[in-house]
Amino acid sequence: MPGIIVVGLQWGDEGKGKIVDLLSTRSSHIVRSQGGNNAGHTVKTASGEFALHLVPSGILHAHAHCYIGSGCFIDPKALVEEMKMIESRGVPIMQRLHLSAGAHLIFPFHRELDRLYEEIKGKGAVGTTGRGIGPCASDRAARVGIRIAELIRPDIFRGKLEQLALLKNLELEKIFSKAPIDIDAVYAEYATYGELLLPFVADVEGRIQESLIRGETVLFEGAHGTLLDTLFGSYPYVTSSSTISSGVLAGAGVSPGQVDEVVGVLKAYTTRVGGGPLPTTLDPDSLSSFQQADDFREIGTTTGRVRRIGWLDLVLARHAISLNGVGNLVLTKLDVLDNLEEIKVCIGYSLNGEKIDKPPPLIEDFEQVEPIYETLPGWQMSTKGARNIRDLPKSARQFIDYIEDYCNVSISMISVGPGRDETIQIDEEWV
């Protein structure tokens, strides 16, 4: 399979980092092509836990080449710090990590504007990470953004920065009554980042194309989750880039015909961070049962914020599968359900007395839907030691079968813990 995309099917935090890490053992090239350091992928290895935000999870495999594509938003300070962290833990990155010249840059004033716009929205705030992604994406759409290509050209960078600062100062001074940008300070800081990143800048999109033509396996690591997609997510409570499979490809300069498989990662329950509807939100008693699980750990890798928790929403899962063209499912965090006497799954919504089987387009309607549940028996025993589907309790297998039947897609892998070995590979040939 030369081209494989891994996407999240919920609001992010599905456990994609672990799955990409596992698939990287048989992949020569791993690509991040959308989002920025507002994403967070956690990988647990024998050397400890790695929290990655911009660098692809495959960097932990010495044989793999990793790429950051043009579709990404790059905070160079965050990227340099992450690169240093990885190297400090004994993982080489030189001549293995490649950065596209087409990726757009996040500046300190983007982060400031991100915070200011959230504050002015009051109760209508989206709940962004505050990393400056939205304002940077706005500049890209307005065709005034600055890319890595300009950063590594000192003869061009200063002029571009001055032009952008003129526009951003209008916002800072006229709308928010804030001090103007200190261009000299920003230029000095970013010129240093340009020198540090220059050795990593490469023809990323060209290298990816050449690898696919040679028949080498290229793994595309989707960031965030389908329900945060800027077009098809729970708008306006979404991120600033396309998070579905087609968006992943667009950010890498790859056509759909060059990809053989789309892998959808689905958590055994639902979580989200920030604002927006969560139809299957748990009641306090159910939440307490979830929190007793050993590896519950529902705190955002990027923000440190506690995630909101809900039952598995199969309405949204099936919708996400359709949007992405998913051919294989990976089910994660099954072990978190081990203590539950019964498990609810959402199989439909009721809106104003009418049953619907898709999320409504208006957020005001989405906030009013009532979930329709099917209640399945729990298994109340540990699944963490399971390494084969036959090792799972009967009720756990029934839960898996129910998901497959409803979504009409096979589950090829199940995660029963954060460790690499805490995995059930159902379809060995696919893996």
C-alpha positions, 0 to 999 in steps of 0.5 A: 500500500504506497499511500495510507491516510490516518484520520480521526473520526471525532473531535480529535484526541482519538489516539492517532499518534499511537496508531501512526507510530505502529504503522510507521514500522512498515512505512518509509515516509510519514507526512504531516500536512495540515494544522499546527502546534494546536494538535497534539499526538502522544506516543508511549515507547520503551524510552518513555512518553513523547508529546508531539505537536508538529513533528510526525509521530514516525520520527521515533522510528530510525528508518523513517523520513518525516515531512512537514508539508505546505498545508501546515502552520508553523510556529518556528519557536515551537518547532525548534523547541520540539526538535531539540526535545526529540534530539535530547532524548536520543532520536536523530532528526538531521536528514530525516526531518524535512520542512516544506518552504510553502508552510505558513509562519505563525508570529507572536502577533498572531497569538496575541490576536487569537487571544484578543478575538476570543476575549471579545467574543465573550460567551461565543468564544470558540475555545481555541488553543490560543496558538495563533492558528486562526489569525495565521490561516486568515492571513494565508486566505487573504494572501498576505501571509509569510511562509518558510520560503520567505523566512530563509531569504533574509533579503526578502523576509524583512520587507514581507514582515514590514508589509504584514505588520502594517496590516496587523497594527491596524487591528492591534491599535484601532480595534484593541488599543494595543501597542504596535508590533516591534518589527526589529524585535520580531525580525531579529528573533525570526531571522535566528529561526530561519538560520536554524531551520534552513538545513531542514527545508526541502522539496517536500512535495516533490520527495513525497511524489517520488516516493509514491512513484517508487512504490514506497509506503507513505503514511499521511498523519492527519491532525485534529479530527473530522468534526473539527473540519473547517467546512464539514465540522461543527461550525463555528466550533472548528479548527482553521484547516481541513481535517478530512482525508482530502484536506490531508492530501491537499496540504501534501500536494498529493492526488486522491488517486495516489492513495490506497487506504484511508484508516479512521481512528475511533475512540470507544467513547466521545470527547471534545475540548473547547466550546461546541455541542457534545450531544452524548455528554455523560451524567455525573454518575456515568462520568465517575465510572469512566474516571476509575479506569487506569488509563482514562487520562482525558487531558489535552496534550496541547492545552492541558484542558480537561476534555468533556466526555460522552458516550460513543456517537455512531451517528457522527462516526458514520458521518465521518466515515462517509466524509473521509472514505474510510476503508478500515477502522481502528478502535481505541481506548476500549479498556476505559470501558472495562468497569462499566455495567452497561454501555450506551451508544448513540444511534440517532438524534431527535430534533423537535420531535423528528428523528434524524440520522446526521448532524444538522448544519445549524449549530443552534439545532445541533445544540438542541438534538437529543441522542437516541441510545442503544444500551449494550451490556458491559463486560466488567473485566480487564481487557488490557492483557488482550492481544487477540480478539478471542481474548476479549470478553463476549460483551466486548466482542458484541460491542465491536460487532455492533460498531462494525454493523452500524458503520458498515466498516471492519475494525482492523485494530483495537487499542487496549492501552497506551503502550505499543504492545497493548494492541490487538491486530485483527487483520494481520495482513493489513497491518 
